[in-house]
Amino acid sequence: MRRLLLLGLIGAALPAAAQQLPPTPATPAERQRQLESWWARQREKEATDRAINGPREARRDLTRDQFERWNRQSDRRRGIPLPPF
């Protein structure tokens, strides 16, 4: 019984596996278009990030010491040990 079931499953899987063809490689023009669209999305993400975070940082106008203290407090809350220096 188990053998019949196993043979049936294998028989059903073989035609499905035979029908799957490997993906065709992209042409150089298509690949270039994909890369350009990826870079465009990256530039859009960076612009959005600057629009969201830029004014806030400028409004804070924190000094380097204030940023370092802020980072130390964050590390202490997260359980990260202090640097040895």
N, C-alpha and C positions, 0 to 999 in steps of 0.2 A: 504494500500500500504506500509506504513512504517513498519507495523507489519510483512508483508511478507518479506520485505527486512531484517529486524532485525532477523527473524527466519532463513532466508537463511544464514546470516552471522554467526549466532550461530551454525547452522548445519555444516557449512564449517569449523569452528574453532574447534569443538569437536574432529573429527578424527585426526586433526593435533596435538592437545594437548594430545590425547591418545597415539600417536606414540612416543612421547618424553619420554625417560626413564631417570631416574636420573643417573648422572655419577657414575661409579663404583669406590669405594675407591681404592687408589693406594696400592699396596702391600708394606710391609716394605722395601723390596729390591729396588723397584722402587722409593719410597720416599727418600731413602738414596742416590740413584743415582741422583735424582733431587737436593737434598741439596748439594751434592758434586759438581755438575756442577754449581750451584749458587755461591758457595764459590770460585770456580775456576774463574768465571767471575768477582767476586769482587776483587780477588787478581790481575787479569789482569788489571782491571780499576785502582787499586791503583798503580800498577807498571807503567802504562802509565802516570798517574798523576805525579808520582815522576819523571819520565823521562822528562816530559814537564816542570814542575814547579821547580823541585829541583835545576837544574843548574842555573836557573835565580835567585833564592833566594841566592844561594851561591855566584853568581857573584856580586850581589848587596852588600852582606855582611853588611847589615844595623844593626845599634845598636838598642837596645830596645827603646830608646828615639825617634829615627827616625821612627820606626814602629808606636809608639803611636801617633806621630804627623801626620803621614800618615793616621791613622785611624780616628783621630779627624777631619782632613780635609774632609775625605770621609763622615763622619757623618754630618758635617756641610752642605755639598753639598746636601745630601739626606734629610736634614731638621730634623735630629734626635737631640734632645736637649742634651746639655752637661750634664755629670753626676754631682750631687750636691756636690761632694767632690773635 
